[in-house]
């Protein structure tokens, strides 16, 4: 199934922005990919995730959708998630997680 951002869906969105040194960009991306594929996507309520790497190497953004904030909180309380948070946090200078609701989606005609 193709992942799509839908402004009519009642989905909880978390966007994590990681500032880091360029030499750690690949490590952050790989950690997020591995965690998503090996753990998060099999948890109840997981919808989709996308990882974006800035072209200048200074940032990574992780866009994650869950059915609800409670589903995300439940997953984050698990030891595997706590270990991942520590790992990816050690690779970043700063992490800025913010929750969002999709307000608008523009599409090509």
N, C-alpha and C positions, 0 to 999 in steps of 0.2 A: 504494500500500500504506500502511496506517495504521501509524504509529510506535507501538510499545508497549514499555514497560519490562517485562522478563521475568526473574524471579529464577531461572529454570531454564536460561537461556541462558548460554553461556560467552562473555561479551562484556566487553571492557575499557572502562571508563567513566572519563572525565576530566571533572571539574567545575572550571571556572575561575570564581573570584569576583573581580570588578573593583570596587574602591572608586573613586569619582570624583566630580567636581563635578556637580551637577544639570544644568548647561548642556552637559555632555559626554555625558549619557546617550544621547541619540539618535545621536550620532556613534559611540559604542562599539557600540550595537545595529546600526547600519548597516554598520560595518566587519565585524562578525562575520557578518551576513547575507550581505554581498557575498562575503566570503572563502569561506563555506560553499557558496553557490550557484555561484560562478564557478570554484572551485578544489578545495576539500576533497572535495566529494561525488563527484567523478569519480576520486578516488584509490582504489587497491586497499585493501580492508579497511574503508572508511568504511561505517558503518551508519546513523547518524542524528545530528542535532544539534537542540537547542532553546535559544533565548535568552530569558531572563526579565529584565524590567526592574522594579526595586523601585518601589512606588507613591510613595515619598518622593523618588525621583530620585537616591539616593545610591549605588546598586549595580546591577550587571548580573551575571547568572550565566549561564554558557554550559555546557550539559550536552551532552557529546559522547560517542558510542559508536563504538568500533572493534572489529573482529574480534579484534585482538591489540594489545598494547603495541608490538610490533615494527612493525606497520602504521602506527601513529601516529608512532613515531620516524622511520620512513622518510619520511613526509610532512613532518614538522617539519624535516628536514635539507635540504629543497628551498629554493632561493632565494626563491621566491614566499611560502613560509611564513615565512621569516626576515623578509622585508619586512613582512608582515602583523603579526607579533609586535611589531616595532618601532613600527608605526603605532598599534596598539591600546594598546600599553604607554605611548606618549606621551600618550594621552588619559586614562589612569588614574593615580590617586594610588598605588594598590597593586594588584598582581595576585597571587592565591593559587591556583595550580593544584594539585589533589590528585586522585590516582587512587583509584577505588573499585571494589568488586565489589557488585552488587545483592544484598542479603541478604534482603530481604522486599518484597513488593508486596501491598498491600491493595486489594481491588476491591469495587465495589458489588455487591450481590446481585441 
